[in-house]
């Protein structure tokens, strides 16, 4: 576990930075993970990346730290500035061959926005680990960061009892300009003041609400616990 920092205010360049790093996650970091059918990522110091994995007799990890790509391999560490998807991919070319990205369009990455995204994912990891500890399930995986939607999430609750839900931290999407915490029940009959999410059936708490909270971790945990208890009452 690593310590999460405070949530910073978001700059006007956050959306562009999020979009650029989303591309890096989908086109470079996730494809570099071996074996090839494993694409889930993790929150890591300074951003996100793969868990350690074995390849050609060495341990590797590929991760984003701020606006740099980091490749840890065989006890050594290599870095490259994220100027473009293709440029970054050159650092891990041996892991991506033959599906090497070729787009050299400059990425619009802002270091402060990248730091804000890293803080968001770190907060998500801390909160989701706590939720997972409160409701242990056999073989429950740790919080995973999914490159397609670029959110960090877990599944928890008894599906047969109608308690199963996705709990996650999204950095924003087509319906949300800013990051948000969400609870998405698998059952489709939730309604009322606790379930007012935009774009999906569930609940959400936006970045501004957590930024204003004295303790974002406890605020997020309370939000999730309240929805979990509401599912138990249905």
C-alpha positions, -999 to 999 in steps of 0.1 A, spaced: 0 0 0 11 35 -6 -1 67 10 -25 88 -10 -21 126 -9 -48 153 -6 -71 159 -35 -59 191 -53 -82 214 -73 -86 205 -109 -72 227 -136 -87 235 -170 -63 211 -186 -75 181 -166 -98 167 -193 -71 167 -220 -46 151 -196 -71 125 -186 -78 117 -223 -41 114 -231 -33 92 -202 -64 70 -210 -48 64 -244 -15 55 -228 -33 30 -205 -52 14 -234 -25 14 -260 8 11 -241 6 0 -205 -22 -26 -206 -9 -43 -238 26 -45 -223 14 -67 -195 21 -104 -198 4 -129 -203 -14 -112 -232 -49 -118 -219 -43 -99 -186 -52 -62 -191 -62 -50 -157 -40 -24 -141 -35 -10 -106 -31 24 -89 6 29 -84 28 57 -70 24 87 -92 -4 72 -114 -12 37 -126 4 6 -140 7 -31 -142 14 -54 -113 48 -71 -114 49 -98 -141 74 -123 -154 86 -121 -190 116 -139 -206 130 -148 -172 128 -113 -157 104 -95 -135 88 -64 -152 64 -36 -143 52 -8 -166 36 22 -150 29 59 -155 44 83 -130 31 118 -135 38 125 -172 65 98 -176 64 61 -185 84 39 -163 97 4 -172 111 -16 -143 129 -47 -157 154 -70 -141 161 -47 -112 167 -16 -134 144 13 -140 140 32 -173 119 64 -179 105 82 -209 85 114 -212 50 109 -225 53 131 -255 32 108 -278 18 73 -276 43 59 -301 72 77 -284 63 63 -250 58 28 -265 95 28 -276 104 23 -240 86 -11 -239 90 -21 -275 100 -57 -267 68 -61 -247 45 -47 -274 59 -62 -306 43 -67 -331 13 -46 -321 33 -14 -317 14 19 -318 25 44 -344 6 76 -336 30 104 -329 4 131 -323 16 151 -293 -2 143 -260 -16 173 -241 -4 164 -206 -3 188 -177 19 177 -148 -5 192 -122 -35 174 -138 -16 141 -139 -8 145 -102 -45 151 -95 -54 120 -115 -28 100 -95 -43 113 -62 -78 103 -73 -67 67 -81 -48 65 -49 -78 76 -29 -99 51 -48 -75 23 -40 -75 32 -3 -113 34 0 -120 2 -21 -94 -18 -1 -113 -7 31 -146 -17 16 -132 -50 6 -119 -57 41 -153 -49 56 -171 -75 34 -145 -102 27 -154 -127 0 -135 -158 -11 -108 -151 -37 -119 -114 -39 -94 -96 -62 -79 -63 -51 -91 -30 -67 -85 -32 -104 -80 -3 -128 -97 -12 -161 -81 5 -191 -112 5 -213 -132 28 -189 -102 40 -170 -118 36 -136 -106 17 -105 -133 -6 -91 -143 -37 -72 -174 -59 -71 -189 -67 -37 -221 -82 -22 -243 -113 -25 -258 -114 -60 -285 -139 -50 -296 -115 -22 -297 -85 -46 -267 -69 -28 -241 -72 -56 -228 -38 -68 -198 -22 -85 -180 3 -64 -156 25 -82 -137 58 -89 -140 71 -124 -118 100 -136 -148 113 -157 -166 103 -189 -190 115 -215 -216 123 -188 -192 137 -162 -166 164 -168 -149 157 -135 -140 125 -115 -167 109 -94 -172 80 -70 -200 56 -80 -220 27 -67 -237 7 -95 -261 -20 -81 -265 -51 -104 -302 -51 -97 -322 -26 -117 -349 -15 -93 -331 11 -72 -347 46 -69 -350 75 -46 -327 102 -32 -298 78 -27 -298 68 -63 -295 98 -85 -265 91 -108 -264 105 -144 -261 81 -172 -265 49 -152 -287 34 -125 -269 40 -93 -254 66 -71 -225 91 -76 -205 116 -55 -185 141 -75 -150 153 -72 -161 187 -58 -179 170 -29 -149 150 -19 -125 179 -24 -146 199 0 -147 171 26 -124 174 56 -117 137 53 -122 124 18 -116 88 27 -142 87 55 -167 107 33 -163 82 5 -166 52 28 -198 67 44 -213 72 9 -206 36 -1 -217 21 32 -250 41 31 -258 26 -4 -248 -8 7 -271 -6 37 -299 7 14 -296 -23 -8 -300 -45 23 -333 -27 31 -348 -32 -4 
